[in-house]
Every structure is written in structure tokens, then in C-alpha cells.
Amino acid sequence: MDSGESDHNVTEEMVSLVPQLHTFARSLCRDGVRADDLVQEALLRAFGNIERFKPGTNLKAWLFTILRNEHYSQLRRRKFEAYDIARDQLPEPSVPPDHDGELELRDLNRALTALSPGQRAALILVSASGFSYEEAASICGCAVGTIKSRVARARAALLAMLEGYMPAIPRSECSAPLDALSRCSAGPGQYR
């Protein structure tokens, strides 16, 4: 197989991973428009550096790492941007939704938002995106045990919030964006 054919296969596989990339991006930034932009920027970076990808390695993990790194780069840049009132800080509409499913989805989103960024990223990578604990640890740059611990604590916290034993109070995104990066990249032995 020549290099052109190999690049074509990698490109096709990248395109097939776009829905999973979008799901992960949305879990990171909790905004569909920003998630679209984040995926697009991550794919542009991946296509621009396709020669760095080693055939036979895990393309999915490579792309998710690029996306995660791009997200944190954007958070650092956004620190210096002026932005409007966040939609999630606006009062709830006076008319409740018609469907229970919408209420449950809103509750789940609120509970996910209340998790720490490290726990949320680990849970989404392992539970929703299908990564193994080892792959998720590689993406987050931490030990496998740290990922297992974050996933277990995230699941327990979600269950407690959804059953009403613990309040689902969203964490403010206005807090230091670099704090989120340090949570996801905590080394072995660091409890987050």
C-alpha cells in the first residue's frame, strides 16, 4: 500500500469518527456550536499533521487527544475574551417541557455539569465514547487507576444527583480554565 492510499484510509477513518468527536467535544464545552467549531479545528490540525500519525496506532485516541488539547488551548485564549451572560445562568422558562424525556435529559446534563472536569472527561471517554481505561488515561495524561477512580466517583455522584440525594449544582466555567487542565492531567497519586 502506498502512502497516498494509506493517507486516504486514515482520512476515511477520521471522517467516520466525527460523530464520536462531536459527542466528546460537546461534553467538554457543553455548547453545540462551540463543539462543532472544536471538532472542525481538531480535524484541521489532524489533517495538517497527518504525517505525524503512525499507521497501526490508535487513530481514535490520537484524534481525541488533539481535540482535548485544542479545547484547553481555546479555554486559555477565552480567558482574555469578553463574553455575554451564559445561557445556563438564565432563569428556567415558566412553562415546563411537555415530555418527561426532556426533563430527564436536562437533569442528566445538569448533573454532568456538576461533575469536576476531570471526572466528566473520564466518564465520557470510557462510558460514552467507548475508550478503554488505558486509552482514556493516555488521552488525559494520567494513570489508569486515576481514570478508574474518576469514572467510579463520577458514576456514584451522577446516581446520587439523579436520585436526589445530592444537589446537582453546576460548576462555574468562569473559574480558572487552567484548573480544568490540571484536573485532567493529574499524575499518579494525585487525587482529583
C-alpha beads as a LAMMPS data file, in Angstrom:
LAMMPS data file: protein, C-alpha beads

192 atoms
191 bonds

1 atom types
1 bond types

-500.0 500.0 xlo xhi
-500.0 500.0 ylo yhi
-500.0 500.0 zlo zhi

Masses

1 110.0

Atoms # bond

1 1 1 0.000 0.000 0.000
2 1 1 1.487 3.345 -0.992
3 1 1 1.499 6.485 1.166
4 1 1 -1.366 8.124 -0.767
5 1 1 -3.621 5.123 -0.258
6 1 1 -2.672 4.949 3.428
7 1 1 -3.497 8.658 3.883
8 1 1 -6.828 8.087 2.121
9 1 1 -7.716 5.225 4.506
10 1 1 -6.746 7.328 7.530
11 1 1 -8.832 10.212 6.188
12 1 1 -11.866 7.952 5.740
13 1 1 -11.465 6.621 9.274
14 1 1 -11.160 10.203 10.598
15 1 1 -14.434 11.133 8.922
16 1 1 -16.157 8.084 10.414
17 1 1 -15.080 9.241 13.912
18 1 1 -16.638 12.724 13.577
19 1 1 -19.863 11.846 15.492
20 1 1 -17.856 10.477 18.434
21 1 1 -15.546 13.500 18.325
22 1 1 -18.579 15.790 18.393
23 1 1 -20.053 13.962 21.398
24 1 1 -16.790 14.315 23.299
25 1 1 -16.417 17.972 22.262
26 1 1 -19.937 18.705 23.425
27 1 1 -19.209 17.083 26.791
28 1 1 -16.165 19.317 27.176
29 1 1 -17.681 22.668 26.218
30 1 1 -21.432 21.987 26.720
31 1 1 -22.315 24.112 23.675
32 1 1 -23.254 22.585 20.314
33 1 1 -21.891 25.463 18.241
34 1 1 -18.582 25.540 20.098
35 1 1 -18.421 21.736 19.838
36 1 1 -18.796 21.963 16.048
37 1 1 -16.025 24.541 15.888
38 1 1 -13.843 22.483 18.211
39 1 1 -14.221 19.331 16.096
40 1 1 -13.517 21.276 12.921
41 1 1 -10.375 22.829 14.387
42 1 1 -9.182 19.466 15.746
43 1 1 -9.688 17.827 12.345
44 1 1 -7.841 20.664 10.602
45 1 1 -4.927 20.171 12.984
46 1 1 -5.025 16.407 12.443
47 1 1 -5.109 16.747 8.640
48 1 1 -2.283 19.294 8.827
49 1 1 -0.184 16.863 10.856
50 1 1 -1.259 13.606 9.236
51 1 1 2.365 12.713 8.544
52 1 1 2.877 12.504 12.326
53 1 1 0.249 9.780 12.667
54 1 1 1.836 6.328 12.707
55 1 1 -0.289 3.768 10.845
56 1 1 -1.207 0.867 13.094
57 1 1 -1.587 3.048 16.195
58 1 1 -4.892 4.152 17.695
59 1 1 -6.283 6.893 15.430
60 1 1 -9.286 7.446 17.699
61 1 1 -7.105 8.161 20.728
62 1 1 -4.865 10.429 18.612
63 1 1 -7.861 12.485 17.436
64 1 1 -9.425 12.683 20.898
65 1 1 -6.106 13.895 22.314
66 1 1 -5.872 16.587 19.630
67 1 1 -9.468 17.633 20.361
68 1 1 -8.884 17.752 24.108
69 1 1 -5.686 19.781 23.705
70 1 1 -7.431 22.184 21.321
71 1 1 -10.245 22.616 23.858
72 1 1 -7.786 23.615 26.574
73 1 1 -5.966 25.957 24.184
74 1 1 -9.281 27.644 23.419
75 1 1 -10.059 27.913 27.142
76 1 1 -6.738 29.671 27.677
77 1 1 -7.500 32.079 24.804
78 1 1 -11.087 32.659 26.008
79 1 1 -9.730 33.818 29.335
80 1 1 -8.933 37.102 27.603
81 1 1 -12.220 37.384 25.676
82 1 1 -15.237 39.360 26.759
83 1 1 -18.405 37.295 26.608
84 1 1 -22.093 37.667 27.362
85 1 1 -24.190 36.096 30.075
86 1 1 -24.082 32.306 29.869
87 1 1 -27.389 30.742 28.822
88 1 1 -27.279 28.265 31.705
89 1 1 -27.366 31.200 34.168
90 1 1 -30.678 32.474 32.806
91 1 1 -33.850 31.552 34.706
92 1 1 -35.775 28.453 33.646
93 1 1 -38.730 29.062 31.324
94 1 1 -42.064 29.433 33.093
95 1 1 -43.678 26.657 31.030
96 1 1 -42.216 23.203 31.735
97 1 1 -41.346 20.924 28.795
98 1 1 -44.068 18.586 27.539
99 1 1 -42.047 15.379 27.666
100 1 1 -40.530 13.560 30.602
101 1 1 -37.555 12.611 28.432
102 1 1 -36.636 16.256 28.016
103 1 1 -36.757 16.722 31.781
104 1 1 -34.584 13.673 32.344
105 1 1 -32.091 14.840 29.730
106 1 1 -31.958 18.276 31.333
107 1 1 -31.383 16.662 34.742
108 1 1 -28.629 14.471 33.309
109 1 1 -26.950 17.461 31.646
110 1 1 -27.170 19.441 34.884
111 1 1 -25.675 16.516 36.824
112 1 1 -22.877 16.088 34.264
113 1 1 -22.148 19.807 34.515
114 1 1 -21.846 19.482 38.296
115 1 1 -19.053 16.909 37.970
116 1 1 -15.458 18.082 38.014
117 1 1 -13.959 18.464 34.527
118 1 1 -11.638 15.526 35.159
119 1 1 -14.460 13.239 36.243
120 1 1 -16.709 14.384 33.377
121 1 1 -13.985 13.829 30.758
122 1 1 -13.105 10.382 32.152
123 1 1 -16.756 9.319 32.289
124 1 1 -17.488 10.495 28.733
125 1 1 -14.330 8.871 27.341
126 1 1 -14.964 5.495 28.995
127 1 1 -18.755 5.266 29.150
128 1 1 -19.976 7.208 26.124
129 1 1 -17.062 7.120 23.683
130 1 1 -16.053 3.503 24.205
131 1 1 -12.412 4.036 25.135
132 1 1 -10.717 1.559 27.417
133 1 1 -9.398 2.831 30.732
134 1 1 -5.871 2.658 29.310
135 1 1 -6.807 4.733 26.238
136 1 1 -8.640 7.296 28.369
137 1 1 -5.619 7.537 30.680
138 1 1 -3.404 8.160 27.665
139 1 1 -5.724 10.878 26.367
140 1 1 -5.941 12.602 29.760
141 1 1 -2.268 12.100 30.504
142 1 1 -2.739 10.357 33.831
143 1 1 -2.524 6.892 35.386
144 1 1 -5.072 4.175 34.633
145 1 1 -6.009 3.982 38.304
146 1 1 -6.779 7.705 38.286
147 1 1 -9.179 7.235 35.358
148 1 1 -10.843 4.252 37.070
149 1 1 -11.252 6.284 40.244
150 1 1 -12.671 9.292 38.378
151 1 1 -15.154 7.127 36.487
152 1 1 -16.285 5.357 39.662
153 1 1 -16.697 8.628 41.571
154 1 1 -18.447 10.256 38.602
155 1 1 -20.916 7.373 38.315
156 1 1 -21.619 7.437 42.051
157 1 1 -22.084 11.217 42.046
158 1 1 -24.369 11.087 38.989
159 1 1 -26.508 8.422 40.610
160 1 1 -26.746 10.414 43.847
161 1 1 -27.671 13.599 41.956
162 1 1 -30.234 11.906 39.717
163 1 1 -31.863 10.155 42.689
164 1 1 -31.983 13.433 44.625
165 1 1 -29.518 12.513 47.377
166 1 1 -27.057 15.180 46.294
167 1 1 -27.733 18.586 44.696
168 1 1 -26.696 18.989 41.053
169 1 1 -25.153 22.426 41.312
170 1 1 -23.237 23.200 38.072
171 1 1 -19.641 24.265 38.455
172 1 1 -18.918 27.717 37.075
173 1 1 -16.968 27.776 33.836
174 1 1 -15.735 31.189 34.843
175 1 1 -13.298 29.604 37.289
176 1 1 -9.745 29.302 36.098
177 1 1 -9.708 27.351 32.826
178 1 1 -6.243 26.053 33.562
179 1 1 -7.627 24.407 36.693
180 1 1 -9.632 22.078 34.434
181 1 1 -6.459 21.170 32.547
182 1 1 -4.627 20.331 35.739
183 1 1 -7.521 18.138 36.891
184 1 1 -7.459 16.035 33.748
185 1 1 -3.694 15.777 33.622
186 1 1 -3.077 14.986 37.279
187 1 1 -0.302 12.482 37.631
188 1 1 -0.285 9.186 39.513
189 1 1 -1.008 9.546 43.176
190 1 1 -2.820 12.850 42.780
191 1 1 -6.408 12.573 43.909
192 1 1 -8.886 14.637 41.886

Bonds

1 1 1 2
2 1 2 3
3 1 3 4
4 1 4 5
5 1 5 6
6 1 6 7
7 1 7 8
8 1 8 9
9 1 9 10
10 1 10 11
11 1 11 12
12 1 12 13
13 1 13 14
14 1 14 15
15 1 15 16
16 1 16 17
17 1 17 18
18 1 18 19
19 1 19 20
20 1 20 21
21 1 21 22
22 1 22 23
23 1 23 24
24 1 24 25
25 1 25 26
26 1 26 27
27 1 27 28
28 1 28 29
29 1 29 30
30 1 30 31
31 1 31 32
32 1 32 33
33 1 33 34
34 1 34 35
35 1 35 36
36 1 36 37
37 1 37 38
38 1 38 39
39 1 39 40
40 1 40 41
41 1 41 42
42 1 42 43
43 1 43 44
44 1 44 45
45 1 45 46
46 1 46 47
47 1 47 48
48 1 48 49
49 1 49 50
50 1 50 51
51 1 51 52
52 1 52 53
53 1 53 54
54 1 54 55
55 1 55 56
56 1 56 57
57 1 57 58
58 1 58 59
59 1 59 60
60 1 60 61
61 1 61 62
62 1 62 63
63 1 63 64
64 1 64 65
65 1 65 66
66 1 66 67
67 1 67 68
68 1 68 69
69 1 69 70
70 1 70 71
71 1 71 72
72 1 72 73
73 1 73 74
74 1 74 75
75 1 75 76
76 1 76 77
77 1 77 78
78 1 78 79
79 1 79 80
80 1 80 81
81 1 81 82
82 1 82 83
83 1 83 84
84 1 84 85
85 1 85 86
86 1 86 87
87 1 87 88
88 1 88 89
89 1 89 90
90 1 90 91
91 1 91 92
92 1 92 93
93 1 93 94
94 1 94 95
95 1 95 96
96 1 96 97
97 1 97 98
98 1 98 99
99 1 99 100
100 1 100 101
101 1 101 102
102 1 102 103
103 1 103 104
104 1 104 105
105 1 105 106
106 1 106 107
107 1 107 108
108 1 108 109
109 1 109 110
110 1 110 111
111 1 111 112
112 1 112 113
113 1 113 114
114 1 114 115
115 1 115 116
116 1 116 117
117 1 117 118
118 1 118 119
119 1 119 120
120 1 120 121
121 1 121 122
122 1 122 123
123 1 123 124
124 1 124 125
125 1 125 126
126 1 126 127
127 1 127 128
128 1 128 129
129 1 129 130
130 1 130 131
131 1 131 132
132 1 132 133
133 1 133 134
134 1 134 135
135 1 135 136
136 1 136 137
137 1 137 138
138 1 138 139
139 1 139 140
140 1 140 141
141 1 141 142
142 1 142 143
143 1 143 144
144 1 144 145
145 1 145 146
146 1 146 147
147 1 147 148
148 1 148 149
149 1 149 150
150 1 150 151
151 1 151 152
152 1 152 153
153 1 153 154
154 1 154 155
155 1 155 156
156 1 156 157
157 1 157 158
158 1 158 159
159 1 159 160
160 1 160 161
161 1 161 162
162 1 162 163
163 1 163 164
164 1 164 165
165 1 165 166
166 1 166 167
167 1 167 168
168 1 168 169
169 1 169 170
170 1 170 171
171 1 171 172
172 1 172 173
173 1 173 174
174 1 174 175
175 1 175 176
176 1 176 177
177 1 177 178
178 1 178 179
179 1 179 180
180 1 180 181
181 1 181 182
182 1 182 183
183 1 183 184
184 1 184 185
185 1 185 186
186 1 186 187
187 1 187 188
188 1 188 189
189 1 189 190
190 1 190 191
191 1 191 192
